[in-house]
Amino acid sequence: MINSHPESKDLAAIRDLFPITRRSVYFNHAGTGPVSIPARQAMEKYIALFAQQAEMPAREYFDKIKQWRTTIARVIKTSAENITFVHNTSEALYIALMNIPFEPGDKILVMEEAFPAIRYIVNNNLPHVDKVFVPFLKRDALETIKKHYDKRVKAVVIEHAHYLTGEMFDLDPASEFLRQEGIFLVVDGIQTVGAIDLDMSRTRVDFLACGCGKWLFGPSGIGFLYIDKKCLGSLKRTHIGWLGAQWKGFEDCKISPALYPDARMFELGSRNIIGISALVANIRILLEYGMKNVENNILALKETMRERFLALGYDILTPQKHVQSGILTVRPPGDVQAIYRSLNEANIIVSLRSNALRFSPHFYNTPGEVDKIFSILKKQ
Ligand SMILES: Cc1ncc(COP(=O)(O)O)c(C=O)c1O
């Protein structure tokens, strides 16, 4: 049962942290998340620091990285050592797929309908692996995997929530089967992390790849990869660089400290401190509000919108399942381009994709904003 959405007045303080809420009705978090004021302040702080003193003192640097990694890990309920910093979802997927010990002739099952990020990595970097593109949408994930399963399958790669329709997959039943069969599960989490209350201490995936430019409010160009400790022993250990090692200081660069024994070993070199500081500031806002509350607010808005779209005769492309992401994609009976333009003119920001409108509200959006959207749609 989804909780009701809080009144707009209860969200005022949160909305003040996101200047975009004063400029527009922003329902496009599946496209690009807006940077928050605390994230902007964090970035400004580190830009000033780098301008004034060039670098952070080593002790502060190590302390911050440790603290930041711990905060990021909390958004998916895991611990810091399971998180490695990356630039974007693609890099995270790349590290995951390059480390799976594929033998020539092994197979990978790939979600056919996925965003191009998965397709490009798989098609261009795994020359000796058989790629089997499998439709997952509107199907049970476990049944789909079983249908295409044979002993040559070494990995499955899917989106946790589909970028276009927002259809979300319950990972638990599929992951249970994959674990028994010794098959790696690689998940693109960019459309769920930050919107949905995930618990990686309970859900077993080997890799969860996440860019932070959407539901985590950006900026783009920073992300993270979660790696389950249980699969580390069987990985190839490729994509390793000097900052994957346990440095305690940089006075003596002739030494070669050991690699971290966990996800952190996959960090190649210098980190994007400015980007990470922003991401952490954004995540703190979410954690303070509570990820369960974040999810409830989003799903409550989505549920009201679904009913109102149905009443207007819209076709709903997002299936009604027991797991839901923050995305609601609809196709109007009328001219979709004209409706999209009217929304834009009224400063209502959504995505137009494949002749459908994708609405993706975040936890600070309000029922009042939903009313505004429907006041425009009713006139069409
Ligand atoms: C499901 C999904 N994966 C990946 C991406 C983007 O990948 P990257 O972070 O590598 O740019 C998007 C962006 O729209 C997406 O929707």
Ligand as a Chemical Component Dictionary entry (heavy atoms), coordinates in Angstrom:
data_LIG
# 
_chem_comp.id                   LIG 
_chem_comp.type                 NON-POLYMER 
_chem_comp.pdbx_formal_charge   0 
_chem_comp.three_letter_code    LIG 
# 
loop_
_chem_comp_atom.comp_id 
_chem_comp_atom.atom_id 
_chem_comp_atom.alt_atom_id 
_chem_comp_atom.type_symbol 
_chem_comp_atom.charge 
_chem_comp_atom.model_Cartn_x 
_chem_comp_atom.model_Cartn_y 
_chem_comp_atom.model_Cartn_z 
_chem_comp_atom.pdbx_ordinal 
LIG C1 C1 C 0 18.897 3.070 -18.398 1  
LIG C2 C2 C 0 19.990 4.035 -18.737 2  
LIG N1 N1 N 0 21.255 3.617 -18.693 3  
LIG C3 C3 C 0 22.281 4.464 -18.964 4  
LIG C4 C4 C 0 22.047 5.773 -19.277 5  
LIG C5 C5 C 0 23.173 6.708 -19.520 6  
LIG O1 O1 O 0 24.418 6.102 -19.413 7  
LIG P1 P1 P 0 25.704 6.930 -19.003 8  
LIG O2 O2 O 0 25.548 7.261 -17.521 9  
LIG O3 O3 O 0 26.817 6.025 -19.251 10 
LIG O4 O4 O 0 25.751 8.152 -19.851 11 
LIG C6 C6 C 0 20.740 6.242 -19.353 12 
LIG C7 C7 C 0 20.493 7.639 -19.743 13 
LIG O5 O5 O 0 19.550 8.093 -20.201 14 
LIG C8 C8 C 0 19.686 5.352 -19.062 15 
LIG O6 O6 O 0 18.414 5.761 -19.081 16 
# 
loop_
_chem_comp_bond.comp_id 
_chem_comp_bond.atom_id_1 
_chem_comp_bond.atom_id_2 
_chem_comp_bond.value_order 
_chem_comp_bond.pdbx_ordinal 
LIG C1 C2 SING 1  
LIG C2 N1 SING 2  
LIG C2 C8 DOUB 3  
LIG N1 C3 DOUB 4  
LIG C3 C4 SING 5  
LIG C4 C5 SING 6  
LIG C4 C6 DOUB 7  
LIG C5 O1 SING 8  
LIG O1 P1 SING 9  
LIG P1 O2 DOUB 10 
LIG P1 O3 SING 11 
LIG P1 O4 SING 12 
LIG C6 C7 SING 13 
LIG C6 C8 SING 14 
LIG C7 O5 DOUB 15 
LIG C8 O6 SING 16 
# 
